[in-house]
């Protein structure tokens, strides 16, 4: 995939909108709650990301938290993955610039597409755009943690130029395959 650049439509941090003219990640907003609940509660996505379906109150609280992180330059940047001229919400991608298990300069990348949008390369495009944003914000290395059974997510990481790190990562006794990418080097 040829990346056409990292277009910024507005200089305010919470309105940064990277785009490759097909995918446009932009900050999650409260008006995305309904679409997220309708599409994001599907079984596979729920299982991989948060272990159970979200409630309206929980999703609204999380989206408010995400917006506050943008407003305060906190360590979380949560994007909606948007497609088309109407910027339909197709999934989410989160960047965490600090957290347990991350060394200085490392950025955790977590993503998920709603079922209708899978299989079209959109997640790979979103990961590439989010990785460019992370590099522009000072990130040195991106890290993706994947459950070993989630072959689709592992394939996205590989297509976005990540390589599997031999060091497994475990959270609460759960094993993850760890994929890394140097953000100072453009993906091949």
KATA-V86489 format. One record per pair of residues at least 12 apart in sequence whose ideal C-beta (glycine too) atoms are under 7 Angstrom apart, sorted by the first residue. I is the first residue (numbers start at 1). J is the second residue. D is the distance in whole Angstrom. If there is no record, write none. Layout:
i=I j=J d=D
i=I j=J d=D
This chain:
i=1 j=121 d=7
i=1 j=124 d=7
i=1 j=125 d=7
i=3 j=20 d=6
i=3 j=128 d=6
i=4 j=20 d=5
i=4 j=21 d=6
i=6 j=18 d=5
i=6 j=132 d=5
i=6 j=136 d=7
i=7 j=19 d=5
i=13 j=70 d=6
i=13 j=73 d=6
i=14 j=27 d=5
i=14 j=70 d=4
i=14 j=71 d=6
i=16 j=133 d=7
i=18 j=129 d=4
i=18 j=132 d=6
i=18 j=133 d=5
i=20 j=125 d=6
i=20 j=129 d=6
i=22 j=83 d=7
i=22 j=125 d=6
i=23 j=81 d=6
i=23 j=83 d=6
i=23 j=122 d=6
i=23 j=125 d=4
i=23 j=126 d=5
i=23 j=129 d=6
i=24 j=82 d=5
i=24 j=87 d=6
i=25 j=79 d=4
i=25 j=80 d=7
i=25 j=81 d=6
i=25 j=82 d=7
i=25 j=93 d=6
i=25 j=126 d=6
i=25 j=129 d=6
i=25 j=130 d=6
i=26 j=79 d=6
i=26 j=80 d=6
i=26 j=82 d=6
i=27 j=67 d=7
i=27 j=70 d=5
i=27 j=78 d=7
i=27 j=79 d=6
i=28 j=63 d=5
i=28 j=66 d=5
i=28 j=78 d=5
i=28 j=79 d=7
i=28 j=80 d=5
i=28 j=92 d=7
i=30 j=60 d=7
i=30 j=63 d=6
i=30 j=64 d=7
i=32 j=63 d=7
i=32 j=80 d=5
i=32 j=89 d=5
i=33 j=56 d=7
i=33 j=59 d=5
i=33 j=60 d=5
i=33 j=63 d=6
i=35 j=89 d=4
i=36 j=59 d=6
i=36 j=89 d=7
i=37 j=54 d=7
i=37 j=56 d=6
i=37 j=59 d=6
i=39 j=114 d=4
i=40 j=54 d=7
i=40 j=114 d=6
i=41 j=53 d=5
i=41 j=54 d=6
i=42 j=114 d=7
i=42 j=115 d=5
i=45 j=112 d=5
i=45 j=114 d=7
i=48 j=112 d=7
i=48 j=147 d=6
i=48 j=150 d=6
i=48 j=153 d=7
i=49 j=112 d=5
i=66 j=78 d=4
i=75 j=96 d=6
i=75 j=97 d=4
i=75 j=98 d=4
i=75 j=99 d=7
i=76 j=94 d=6
i=76 j=96 d=6
i=77 j=95 d=4
i=78 j=92 d=7
i=78 j=94 d=5
i=79 j=92 d=7
i=79 j=93 d=5
i=79 j=130 d=6
i=80 j=92 d=6
i=81 j=93 d=6
i=81 j=113 d=7
i=81 j=122 d=6
i=81 j=126 d=5
i=83 j=117 d=7
i=83 j=122 d=6
i=90 j=113 d=6
i=90 j=114 d=6
i=90 j=117 d=4
i=90 j=122 d=6
i=91 j=111 d=7
i=91 j=112 d=5
i=91 j=113 d=4
i=91 j=114 d=5
i=91 j=117 d=6
i=92 j=111 d=7
i=92 j=112 d=6
i=93 j=111 d=4
i=93 j=126 d=5
i=93 j=127 d=7
i=93 j=130 d=5
i=94 j=110 d=5
i=95 j=107 d=5
i=95 j=109 d=6
i=95 j=130 d=6
i=95 j=134 d=5
i=96 j=108 d=4
i=97 j=139 d=7
i=101 j=169 d=6
i=102 j=143 d=7
i=105 j=139 d=6
i=105 j=140 d=3
i=105 j=141 d=6
i=106 j=140 d=7
i=106 j=141 d=5
i=106 j=143 d=5
i=107 j=134 d=4
i=107 j=139 d=4
i=107 j=142 d=5
i=107 j=143 d=7
i=108 j=143 d=5
i=109 j=127 d=6
i=109 j=130 d=6
i=109 j=131 d=7
i=109 j=142 d=5
i=109 j=143 d=7
i=109 j=144 d=5
i=111 j=123 d=6
i=111 j=126 d=6
i=111 j=127 d=6
i=123 j=156 d=5
i=124 j=156 d=5
i=124 j=159 d=4
i=124 j=160 d=5
i=127 j=156 d=6
i=127 j=160 d=4
i=128 j=160 d=5
i=128 j=187 d=7
i=131 j=160 d=7
i=131 j=181 d=7
i=131 j=183 d=6
i=134 j=183 d=6
i=135 j=183 d=4
i=139 j=183 d=5
i=140 j=183 d=6
i=140 j=184 d=6
i=141 j=180 d=6
i=141 j=181 d=7
i=141 j=182 d=6
i=141 j=183 d=6
i=142 j=180 d=7
i=142 j=181 d=5
i=142 j=183 d=6
i=143 j=178 d=6
i=143 j=180 d=6
i=144 j=157 d=5
i=144 j=162 d=6
i=144 j=179 d=4
i=145 j=169 d=5
i=145 j=176 d=4
i=145 j=178 d=6
i=146 j=176 d=6
i=146 j=177 d=5
i=146 j=179 d=6
i=147 j=176 d=6
i=148 j=175 d=6
i=148 j=177 d=5
i=154 j=177 d=6
i=157 j=179 d=4
i=160 j=187 d=6
i=161 j=181 d=5
i=161 j=187 d=3
i=161 j=188 d=6
i=162 j=179 d=4
i=162 j=180 d=6
i=162 j=181 d=4
i=163 j=179 d=7
i=163 j=180 d=6
i=164 j=177 d=6
i=164 j=179 d=6
i=165 j=178 d=4
i=165 j=179 d=7
i=165 j=180 d=5
